[in-house]
Amino acid sequence: MWVTAEAHLKQAGKSSVEELWNEKLMTITSKDGMYQGKLDALIAIDLADPNDPNLGLIAPINTLKWFNNRPSIRNLMVKDQKNSYVLYFKGGTVFNKDTKKYNSYDHLMFRVDGFDSPDRNAFFKDKGVLNASASIYHDSLFDIPAVIIPKTGTVQNYSDLVIRLQTPAGGWWFSESIPLRLKGNLEY
């Protein structure tokens, strides 16, 4: 899924997508130096593989839900989305010296961009169609540092495929780091 044209790799002076990862950008420090978070690993879990060694990171899968951005919908089950990957963001806060500015979370704040829905209405319906990337959770929204991405059915709409790490604050204090950016299959 994380692919890009060979010309894009050559332009970056790389021979594979793995070489595009910028390990220095896997740590994010706030502009004022009061918060720091670190991504230790980004783990892809194949839901179609019952022997995937990382399934335990999101267990129990029978209670795992995906979020279609409608808080009133709480019954969209991950177990029904076997033809998908879960991207698990292993990492967390290194330090938080100002909990009034920076929210205290057990895990790292992140965003995945570029896997969009060809039919947003279907995504938002009560029985939602997983045709874009979505957050997953067990009990409360964002209690697991992961997103689900279906293997088919998404589109790339005029943006790169991007992994972003973010500080848990808004306004002037907000900042982000991009350890991976790919052109994907889009030619624009």
TATA-V281749 format. One line per field, one symbol per residue. ss: DSSP state (H for helix, E for strand, C for the rest). A space follows every 50 residues. Layout:
# TATA-V281749
ss: ???
This chain:
# TATA-V281749
ss: CCCCCHHHHHHCCCCCHHHHCCHHHHEEECCCCCEEEEEEEEEEEECCCC CCCCHHHHCCHHHCEECCCCCCCCCCEHHHCCCEEEEEEEEEEEEECCCC CCCCCCCCEEEEECCEECCHHHHHCCCCCCCCCEEEECCCCCCCCEEEEE CCCEECCCCCEEEEEECCCCHHHCCEEEEEEECCCCCC
